[in-house]
Amino acid sequence: MLDPGKLTRKIIRRLVKKHKGIILSETRLMSDFMRTLMKGRNTGEGWTSAERALIRDGLKHLSIYVPLLIIFSLPGGALLLPFLAEILDRRKRRRLGPAQERS
């Protein structure tokens, strides 16, 4: 039997991948959205409150085209942001930041 959390992640992953082209084409028009969203994957650092606000505003804009993305803007949705970044990451491997390279 599947864990409800795993099932939810599987459904979200499938829906985001289905609309990945639309999401990526729209994010090209939004200044710094993808760079900010990928900050955790690129550097291992967390987001500041200003960066979270930028991501939240970007997701509200994107939810016009892909309504599923509104769940990331709801209370508690910030916990899913690293998962969204993982799905939208176009690189084959995760980039290591300076602090992670030395370890």
URZIJO-V853202 format. One record per residue. N is the residue number from 1. RES is the residue in one letter. SS is DSSP state (H for helix, E for strand, - for the rest). NEAR is the number of other C-alpha atoms within 8 Angstrom. D_FIRST is the distance of its C-alpha to the first C-alpha in whole Angstrom. Layout:
n=[N/N]
res=[RES/RES]
ss=[SS/SS]
near=[NEAR/NEAR]
d_first=[D_FIRST/D_FIRST]
//
This chain:
n=[1/2/3/4/5/6/7/8/9/10/11/12/13/14/15/16/17/18/19/20/21/22/23/24/25/26/27/28/29/30/31/32/33/34/35/36/37/38/39/40/41/42/43/44/45/46/47/48/49/50/51/52/53/54/55/56/57/58/59/60/61/62/63/64/65/66/67/68/69/70/71/72/73/74/75/76/77/78/79/80/81/82/83/84/85/86/87/88/89/90/91/92/93/94/95/96/97/98/99/100/101/102/103]
res=[M/L/D/P/G/K/L/T/R/K/I/I/R/R/L/V/K/K/H/K/G/I/I/L/S/E/T/R/L/M/S/D/F/M/R/T/L/M/K/G/R/N/T/G/E/G/W/T/S/A/E/R/A/L/I/R/D/G/L/K/H/L/S/I/Y/V/P/L/L/I/I/F/S/L/P/G/G/A/L/L/L/P/F/L/A/E/I/L/D/R/R/K/R/R/R/L/G/P/A/Q/E/R/S]
ss=[-/-/-/H/H/H/H/H/H/H/H/H/H/H/H/H/H/H/-/H/H/H/H/H/H/H/H/-/-/-/-/-/H/H/H/H/H/-/H/H/H/H/H/-/-/-/-/-/H/H/H/H/H/H/H/H/H/H/H/H/H/H/-/-/-/-/H/H/H/H/H/H/-/-/-/-/H/H/H/H/H/H/H/H/H/H/H/H/-/-/-/-/-/-/-/-/-/H/H/H/H/H/-]
near=[2/5/6/6/6/8/9/8/8/8/8/8/9/8/9/10/9/7/9/9/7/8/11/9/8/9/12/8/6/8/6/6/11/8/7/10/10/10/12/11/12/10/11/10/6/6/10/6/6/7/9/9/8/9/11/10/8/11/12/11/8/13/11/7/8/9/8/8/11/10/7/12/11/8/5/7/10/9/6/9/10/9/7/8/11/8/9/9/7/4/5/4/4/7/7/11/9/7/8/8/7/5/4]
d_first=[0/4/7/9/12/10/10/13/15/14/16/19/19/19/22/24/24/25/28/29/32/33/32/34/37/37/37/40/42/41/43/41/37/36/38/37/33/33/35/32/31/35/36/33/35/34/35/38/38/40/38/35/37/38/34/34/37/36/32/34/36/34/32/35/33/30/29/25/27/28/25/26/30/28/28/26/25/27/24/23/26/26/22/25/27/25/24/28/29/31/32/31/31/31/34/35/38/41/39/37/39/41/38]
//
